[in-house]
Amino acid sequence: MTTLPVIEQPRKFIVSGFYKYSRNPMYLAETFIFLGLFLLLGHILLFLYPAGFLIIINIFVIYIEESEMRRKFGKQYAQYSEKVPRWILSF
């Protein structure tokens, strides 16, 4: 599910792959990429960027996406969100 305009809406609820460990693996990967750039280049602004990214994602994207997922998939998504953390990977 995305907040961006899409041509085709999702037809099924996917809980396999990385989605078994985190509800937002794409955003988590982007955050790690930004942190990797900070570690590689060492510029302090590259450390602040992932922090700002996570704040913006949490405020504007996650709550919109999660409410849409609850509306579309109901109990199935509610059970999934109880088992799988939003960010921290659980094995």
C-alpha positions in Angstrom: 0.0 0.0 0.0 1.3 3.4 -0.8 0.1 7.0 -0.4 1.3 7.8 -3.9 -1.2 7.6 -6.8 -1.2 4.1 -8.3 -2.6 2.7 -11.5 -3.6 -0.6 -9.9 -4.7 -1.2 -6.3 -3.3 -4.2 -4.4 -5.5 -7.3 -4.7 -4.1 -9.4 -1.9 -2.4 -9.0 1.5 1.2 -10.1 1.4 2.9 -11.2 4.6 5.9 -13.2 3.1 9.5 -12.3 2.5 10.7 -9.3 4.5 7.1 -8.5 5.5 7.3 -11.4 7.9 9.9 -9.4 10.0 8.9 -5.7 9.6 5.7 -4.0 8.5 7.7 -1.4 6.6 10.8 -3.1 5.1 11.2 -0.6 2.3 11.3 2.4 4.6 13.6 0.5 6.9 16.0 -0.3 4.0 16.0 3.4 2.9 16.9 4.4 6.4 19.8 2.0 6.5 20.9 3.3 3.1 21.0 6.8 4.5 22.9 5.6 7.6 25.3 3.8 5.4 26.0 7.0 3.5 26.7 8.7 6.8 29.1 6.0 7.8 30.8 6.1 4.4 31.1 9.8 4.0 31.1 10.9 7.6 29.2 14.1 7.1 26.9 15.0 10.1 24.0 16.1 7.9 23.8 12.6 6.5 23.1 11.4 10.0 20.3 13.9 10.5 18.7 13.0 7.2 17.5 9.5 8.2 16.2 10.9 11.5 14.1 13.4 9.6 13.1 10.8 7.1 11.7 8.5 9.8 9.9 11.4 11.5 8.2 12.4 8.2 7.4 8.8 7.3 5.9 8.2 10.7 3.7 11.3 10.7 2.6 11.5 7.1 2.9 8.1 5.5 2.6 5.3 8.1 -0.6 6.4 9.8 -2.3 7.0 6.4 -1.1 3.6 5.0 -1.9 1.7 8.1 -5.4 3.1 8.4 -6.0 2.3 4.7 -4.7 -1.3 5.3 -7.0 -1.7 8.3 -9.9 -0.5 6.2 -9.1 -2.7 3.2 -8.0 -5.9 5.0 -9.7 -5.6 8.4 -9.1 -8.4 10.9 -6.3 -9.9 8.7 -4.2 -6.7 9.0 -5.0 -6.3 12.7 -3.7 -9.8 13.4 -0.6 -9.1 11.3 0.1 -5.8 13.0 0.0 -7.4 16.4 2.6 -10.1 15.4 4.9 -8.0 13.2 6.6 -4.8 14.5 6.5 -1.6 12.5 10.3 -1.1 12.4 12.4 -3.3 14.5 13.1 -6.7 12.9 11.8 -9.7 14.9 13.0 -13.1 14.1 
